Amino acid sequence: MDSPLTVLVAARDEEARIGRTIEELRRQFRGVEVIVADDGSRDATAAVAQAAGARVVRLPRRGKGQALTLGERVAAQGDLLLCDADLRGELRPLLDGDADVTVAAFARRQGGGFGIAKSAARRLIRLVSGHEAREPLSGQRRLTQRAREQVFPLAAGFGCETAMTADAARAGLGLGEVEVELEHRATGRNLRGFLHRGRQLRDILLAFGPQGRNHRGLRLPLVGWLVALPQPRLLPVAAIGVADDLWSGEERGFRAHVGKGTTTGVLKLVGIPAYALWRTRSVSGAILVGLAANMLNQLDTKPGRALKAYLIASLPLHAPKAIAVLLAPYDLREMVMLGDSGSNTLGAMLGFESVGRFTERQRWSAIAALAGLTLLGERRSLGGLIERTPVVRVLDGWGRQPE
């Protein structure tokens, strides 16, 4: 191995094991920096890791993929060895060979369930990339600098390894697997084990769905389309938002989209009001729904902002609140994103509720207010205005992870 090496470990509540893991890693890879991305541990994981000689990156709890992504950013250029916090065994064979991504395959099976998560991971990798993976879930991997540039930021949570393999295969990188003698804390066929594998399967499925990047550059699943499931009338709005999430360009604002011509933003500008016109049989209703959808979309620039605005506006309108309340903790903790599908759908929901409750005069008053805010947003950042207004800034930042 000619390239410099850094070892990166994601850990949460591993004070009983992390010290021994780091000592073993430092024995195997002398002189190599070991970085521990502490994913919001509630115990002494960070202190134990630091005492054992690791460089610790302290993070709020976000999930494994996000922790590894933020830890990778402080690692020096060169090869990167990913390792789980509870591992025992020899990892030096991963440095042999010239593959861009080398994955450790356990020589002996330990614990596990019925193989549902692993089977799903293999099938998804094969479906999107054609690659046949023996160990799609293994967290022990050596990545070259070329591979790092292609696969980071990683998918969120426990879907990070499976998506990494698929991303590397689609990028044409060399993938290899090496059978090694390793041991780790196995999950059994008990309630705790099944809950863990259930979360793992959930994250794997989300990793192969719509993805977005938040203001930190973290790669997160876009789950805003869930808003429309309890409200079938909103499914067309959610579908238009999903199209914008998947295929939008760099254009922002009315003028940029109209100037470009055929964009997913123009699809939203035309499609949402057109659908609202068909549903409400009212020009004022169509305009109101379109502007409300756009307003929530303009606010969705920081975690939780659009959801808070929706919940506040939903109180006088008696709009549904359950799905927004359920999504809020995950959005605030940067584990998922609303995306255009979610923010447009929530805004459209407010618009439809307003159409049903407002008189014609009240509709046009609301349209005037929303149009004014939209024009303001074209000229100045609404997010910037929020952050410069003391009382609003405090409410906006409540529950959000620190910058």
C-alpha positions in Angstrom: 0.0 0.0 0.0 1.6 3.3 -1.1 -1.2 5.7 -0.3 -1.5 7.2 3.2 -4.1 5.5 5.3 -6.6 6.8 7.9 -8.9 4.6 9.9 -12.4 5.8 10.5 -14.8 4.4 13.2 -18.4 5.4 13.7 -19.5 4.8 17.3 -22.5 5.3 19.6 -22.6 4.2 23.2 -19.6 1.9 22.9 -17.6 2.8 26.0 -17.2 -0.8 26.9 -15.6 -1.8 23.6 -14.2 1.2 21.8 -11.0 1.4 23.8 -10.0 -2.2 23.0 -11.0 -1.7 19.3 -8.8 1.4 19.0 -5.8 -0.3 20.7 -6.1 -3.2 18.3 -6.3 -0.9 15.3 -3.3 1.1 16.4 -1.4 -2.2 16.9 -2.2 -3.4 13.4 -1.7 0.0 11.7 1.2 1.7 13.5 1.5 5.4 13.0 -1.9 5.6 11.3 -4.5 8.2 12.5 -7.6 6.6 14.0 -10.7 8.9 13.8 -13.8 8.1 15.9 -17.0 9.8 14.7 -19.0 9.8 18.0 -22.6 9.7 16.9 -24.3 11.4 19.9 -23.2 8.9 22.5 -24.8 9.2 25.9 -21.9 7.4 27.7 -18.2 7.9 27.9 -17.5 6.6 24.4 -15.7 9.9 23.3 -13.6 10.1 26.4 -12.5 6.4 26.2 -11.7 6.7 22.5 -9.6 9.9 23.1 -7.8 8.2 26.0 -7.0 5.3 23.7 -5.3 7.6 21.2 -8.0 8.3 18.7 -9.0 11.7 17.3 -12.7 12.2 18.2 -15.2 14.1 16.2 -18.2 14.8 18.5 -21.5 14.9 16.8 -25.2 15.1 17.7 -27.0 11.8 17.0 -27.7 11.6 13.3 -27.1 8.0 12.2 -24.2 5.9 11.0 -24.0 7.2 7.4 -24.1 10.8 8.5 -21.5 10.2 11.2 -19.1 8.6 8.7 -19.6 11.3 6.2 -18.7 14.1 8.7 -15.8 12.0 10.0 -14.4 11.5 6.5 -14.3 15.3 6.0 -11.5 15.6 8.6 -9.5 12.7 7.4 -6.3 13.3 5.4 -6.2 12.6 1.7 -5.5 9.0 0.8 -6.9 5.5 1.6 -9.6 5.2 4.2 -10.3 2.1 6.3 -13.8 2.0 7.7 -14.3 -0.2 10.8 -17.1 -0.9 13.3 -16.6 0.0 16.9 -17.1 -3.5 18.3 -14.8 -5.4 16.0 -12.1 -8.0 16.8 -9.8 -9.5 14.3 -7.2 -8.9 11.6 -8.0 -6.2 9.1 -4.6 -5.9 7.3 -5.7 -8.2 4.4 -8.1 -5.4 3.3 -5.0 -3.4 2.3 -3.9 -6.0 -0.2 -4.9 -5.9 -3.9 -5.7 -2.9 -6.1 -9.5 -2.7 -5.9 -11.0 0.8 -5.2 -13.4 -0.7 -2.6 -12.3 -3.8 -0.7 -15.0 -5.3 1.6 -14.3 -7.8 4.5 -16.3 -11.0 4.3 -16.6 -12.8 7.6 -15.1 -16.3 7.4 -17.6 -17.5 10.1 -21.2 -16.4 10.5 -22.1 -14.9 13.9 -25.7 -14.4 15.1 -28.1 -12.7 12.7 -31.7 -13.2 11.8 -33.4 -14.8 8.8 -31.3 -12.9 6.2 -34.1 -10.6 5.1 -32.1 -7.4 5.3 -29.0 -9.0 3.6 -31.1 -10.5 0.8 -32.9 -7.2 0.2 -29.5 -5.4 0.1 -28.1 -7.9 -2.4 -31.1 -7.6 -4.7 -31.1 -3.8 -4.7 -27.4 -3.7 -5.5 -27.9 -6.1 -8.3 -31.0 -4.2 -9.6 -29.3 -0.8 -9.8 -25.8 -1.7 -10.7 -25.6 -5.3 -11.8 -23.0 -6.1 -9.2 -23.2 -9.4 -7.2 -22.3 -8.7 -3.6 -21.5 -11.4 -1.1 -21.3 -9.1 1.9 -23.5 -6.0 1.2 -23.8 -5.1 4.9 -20.2 -5.4 6.0 -18.9 -2.2 7.7 -15.2 -3.2 7.3 -14.0 -1.6 4.0 -10.9 -0.1 2.5 -11.6 2.8 0.1 -9.0 4.4 -2.1 -9.0 8.2 -2.6 -10.8 7.7 -5.9 -13.5 5.7 -4.2 -13.9 8.3 -1.5 -14.6 11.0 -4.1 -17.2 8.9 -5.7 -19.2 7.5 -2.8 -19.2 10.3 -0.2 -21.4 11.7 1.1 -22.8 8.3 2.2 -26.4 7.3 2.4 -28.1 7.9 5.8 -28.2 5.5 8.7 -27.6 1.8 8.3 -28.1 2.0 4.5 -24.6 3.5 4.0 -22.7 0.3 3.2 -25.3 -1.1 0.7 -25.6 2.2 -1.1 -21.8 2.6 -1.1 -21.4 -0.7 -2.9 -24.0 0.2 -5.5 -22.6 3.7 -6.0 -19.1 2.3 -6.5 -20.3 -0.3 -9.0 -22.2 2.3 -11.0 -19.2 4.6 -11.1 -17.1 1.8 -12.6 -14.8 1.4 -9.6 -13.1 -1.9 -8.9 -14.8 -3.9 -6.1 -13.3 -6.8 -4.2 -14.1 -8.9 -1.2 -11.6 -10.6 1.1 -12.5 -13.3 3.5 -11.1 -12.6 7.0 -11.3 -13.9 10.5 -13.3 -11.3 12.3 -15.6 -11.2 15.3 -18.2 -8.6 16.4 -21.1 -8.2 18.7 -23.7 -10.3 17.1 -27.4 -9.6 17.2 -29.5 -12.6 18.0 -33.0 -13.7 17.2 -34.5 -11.7 20.0 -36.6 -8.5 20.2 -33.5 -6.3 20.3 -32.0 -8.1 17.3 -35.1 -7.9 15.3 -35.6 -4.2 16.0 -32.0 -3.5 14.9 -32.5 -5.5 11.7 -35.8 -3.7 11.1 -34.1 -0.3 11.3 -31.4 -1.6 9.0 -33.9 -2.8 6.4 -35.8 0.5 6.6 -32.6 2.5 6.0 -31.5 0.2 3.1 -34.9 0.7 1.4 -34.7 4.5 1.9 -31.2 4.6 0.6 -32.4 3.4 -2.8 -35.3 5.9 -2.9 -35.2 9.6 -3.7 -32.2 11.3 -2.2 -31.2 14.9 -1.5 -28.5 17.0 0.1 -29.2 19.3 2.9 -27.4 22.6 3.8 -24.5 20.7 5.3 -24.0 18.5 2.2 -25.3 15.4 4.0 -27.1 12.9 1.8 -30.6 12.2 3.2 -33.7 10.3 2.0 -36.5 12.5 0.7 -39.6 11.3 2.5 -42.0 14.2 1.9 -44.2 12.1 -0.4 -45.4 10.4 2.8 -47.4 13.6 3.5 -49.7 12.7 0.7 -50.5 9.1 1.7 -53.3 10.0 4.2 -54.6 12.7 1.7 -55.1 11.0 -1.7 -56.1 14.3 -3.3 -52.6 15.5 -2.7 -50.9 12.7 -4.6 -50.6 14.6 -7.9 -48.9 17.5 -6.0 -46.5 15.1 -4.3 -45.7 13.4 -7.7 -44.8 16.8 -9.2 -42.6 17.5 -6.2 -40.9 14.1 -6.6 -40.1 15.0 -10.2 -38.5 18.2 -9.1 -36.5 16.4 -6.4 -35.2 13.9 -8.9 -34.5 16.0 -12.0 -34.3 19.7 -10.9 -31.4 21.8 -12.1 -29.7 24.8 -10.5 -32.5 27.3 -11.2 -34.1 29.0 -8.2 -37.1 31.3 -8.2 -39.8 32.2 -10.8 -37.5 34.2 -13.0 -34.8 31.6 -13.3 -37.2 28.8 -14.2 -39.2 30.9 -16.6 -36.0 32.1 -18.2 -34.7 28.6 -18.6 -37.9 27.4 -20.2 -38.6 23.7 -19.8 -37.7 22.8 -16.2 -39.3 20.8 -13.4 -39.8 24.2 -11.7 -42.0 25.3 -14.6 -43.8 22.0 -14.2 -44.6 23.0 -10.6 -45.6 26.5 -11.6 -48.1 25.2 -14.1 -49.0 21.8 -12.8 -50.0 22.6 -9.2 -52.3 25.5 -10.0 -53.8 23.6 -12.9 -54.6 20.6 -10.7 -56.0 23.0 -8.0 -58.2 24.6 -10.7 -59.6 21.2 -11.6 -60.2 20.4 -7.9 -61.7 23.7 -6.8 -63.3 24.9 -10.1 -62.0 28.4 -9.0 -59.4 30.7 -10.3 -58.8 32.2 -6.9 -58.5 28.7 -5.5 -56.0 27.6 -8.1 -53.8 30.7 -7.4 -54.1 30.3 -3.6 -53.0 26.7 -3.7 -50.2 27.3 -6.1 -48.8 30.3 -4.0 -49.2 28.4 -0.7 -47.3 25.4 -2.1 -44.5 27.7 -3.4 -44.3 29.5 0.0 -43.7 26.4 2.0 -41.1 25.3 -0.6 -39.3 28.7 -0.3 -39.1 28.1 3.5 -37.7 24.6 3.3 -34.0 25.7 3.4 -33.2 24.5 7.0 -34.3 21.5 8.9 -37.8 21.9 10.5 -38.5 25.3 9.1 -41.2 24.4 6.6 -42.8 21.9 9.1 -42.9 24.6 11.8 -44.5 27.1 9.4 -47.0 24.5 8.4 -48.0 23.6 11.9 -48.4 27.3 12.9 -50.6 27.9 9.8 -52.5 24.7 10.4 -53.9 25.9 13.7 -56.5 28.4 12.5 -57.2 26.4 9.4 -57.7 23.1 11.3 -55.5 21.4 8.7 -54.2 17.8 9.5 -51.2 17.8 11.8 -50.3 14.2 12.6 -48.0 13.5 9.7 -46.1 16.8 10.2 -45.7 16.1 13.9 -44.4 12.6 13.1 -41.8 13.8 10.5 -40.6 16.8 12.6 -38.1 15.0 14.9 -36.5 13.2 11.9 -36.3 16.3 9.9 -34.9 18.4 12.8 -32.3 15.7 13.5 -31.2 15.7 9.9 -32.1 12.0 9.4 -34.5 12.7 6.5 -35.6 15.6 4.3 -39.0 16.9 3.2 -37.7 17.9 -0.2 -39.9 19.6 -2.8 -42.4 16.7 -2.7 -43.0 17.4 1.0 -42.9 21.1 1.2 -45.1 21.6 -1.9 -47.6 19.1 -0.6 -47.8 20.6 2.8 -48.2 24.1 1.2 -50.9 22.8 -1.1 -52.7 21.2 1.9 -52.8 24.6 3.5 -54.1 26.1 0.2 -56.9 23.6 -0.2 -58.0 24.1 3.5 -58.0 27.8 2.9 -60.1 27.5 -0.2 -62.7 25.5 1.8 -62.9 28.0 4.7 -62.3 31.4 3.1 -64.8 33.7 1.4 -63.8 34.9 -2.1 -62.7 38.2 -0.6 -60.6 36.4 2.0 -59.0 34.3 -0.7 -57.8 37.3 -2.6 -56.5 38.9 0.6 -54.5 35.7 1.2 -53.3 35.7 -2.4 -52.1 39.3 -2.1 -50.2 38.5 1.1 -48.6 35.3 -0.4 -47.8 37.1 -3.6 -46.0 39.8 -1.7 -44.0 37.3 0.3 -43.1 35.5 -3.0 -41.9 38.7 -4.6 -39.9 39.4 -1.4 -38.4 36.0 -1.7 -37.4 36.6 -5.3 -35.4 39.7 -4.2 -34.1 38.7 -0.8 -33.6 35.5 1.2 -36.6 34.7 3.4 -34.3 32.4 5.4 -31.9 35.4 5.9 -34.8 37.6 7.1 -35.9 34.9 9.6 -32.4 34.6 11.0 -32.1 38.4 11.4 -35.4 38.6 13.3 -34.7 37.8 17.0 -38.0 36.2 18.2 -38.5 34.4 14.9 -34.9 33.2 14.9 -35.3 31.5 18.3 -38.5 29.7 17.2 -36.9 28.7 13.9 -33.8 27.2 15.6 -35.8 25.3 18.3 -35.0 21.6 18.1 -32.5 21.9 15.3 -29.0 20.4 15.5 -26.2 23.0 16.2 -24.4 24.5 13.3 
